[in-house]
Structure formats: structure tokens, C-alpha cells
Amino acid sequence: MKLLKTVRADPSDTFVFDPAAEPGEWAVSGAFMFANLDPPTLTGKTRAAFRGGFLGVGSFGWSTLAQIVEASAEQRAAAVEQLAAQLLERCGAPDLKSARLASEEEIAFAASLCEYPQGMLIAVSRRYENEAIRESFRTLQSNALSKPAPVFSFVEVADEEEAPVERIDFAAFVRGERG
């Protein structure tokens, strides 16, 4: 079977989320963490977690990406128990039995996202629409390059009119001047 684990591709999660998940934790969607909040009023790091974070089961921290990994039945059972304990301790579940049921549902939903090959990365996008939280998920595949791909590359296009040069006055922009 396959489940999700948190991934930290770079240090940005530590700046974006409070707290950030540790790399390699079991991961669930985490949308339930926003059930009793008013999503349109969220700000800062909480808003960032709402909009695009997976919940790390161990730390209850957030991760931008999750990776599909193989998991044994024992690992799945351990993830369910770990999440159930967190739901009891941090989320006020009424008892361990209720927490386990909710945890089973969350882990099963995470597993349902794992129809792709092992190693595939998954990103989540959340929004509040028609008084409900809506989630969409997308897959990201490695480009299989042996070295990092450049952020920018320049391509010359023949027979194309040259675009006008744009100049931006950053100092004026910082002062609040529009121009």
C-alpha cells in the first residue's frame, strides 16, 4: 500500500508555516484543522497552511509537498495510532475510539491520493467556496536532470517583433508611487 510523507525541498516551509512539518513524517490533508475557523478571515502563516499545506502527523506542522511512499500494514497502523493520539491531545476528540475512527478516515483519504507511482510529489490547494472547504490536488514529477534546472532560460525567437523595454523604478515603488 502507499501513503504520503512530508517533504522539505528547501527551507521555505520553515518560513511559511508555523510550525513546519519535519521531513519524512506521515502526512494527511489536514483540512479538518480549519473546520472551526472562518477561512476568509485567516491571515499570515495560518492562511498559508490553509491554502497549501499538508499536515505532518507527528509534529502537527505543515508541509508544502507530500511524497507517495510504500508503507507496510504495520506502518499504516502506526500512522493511524499516532494521528489518533494527536486528535485526542490537540483537537479535543472525546475519546480514543472516536479519535481512531477519525484518524482512519484521514489516513484512508491520504492513501486514496496515492494512485500514482511511488516517489511522485503531491501538492494541495485549498479554498473556501459556498461555505465549504474545497481541496484540489496536483502531482509534480521530477525532471530527472542530474543537476538542478536553471530558474530562467533565454530563448531567441526568429521573426518576432522586439518587445518594448520595460523599466521599473523600484525606489518609487517602495515609496508607494505608481507610475
Secondary structure, DSSP 8 states (H G I E B T S, - for coil): -EEEEEE-SSTHHHHHSSSB--TT-BEE--GGGGTTS-GGG--HHHHHHHHH-EEETTT--EESEEEEEE--HHHHHHHHHHHHHHHHHHS--SSHHHHHHHHHHHHHHHHHT--S-TT-EEEEEEEEETTEEEEEEEEE-----SS---S------TT----------HHHHHTT---
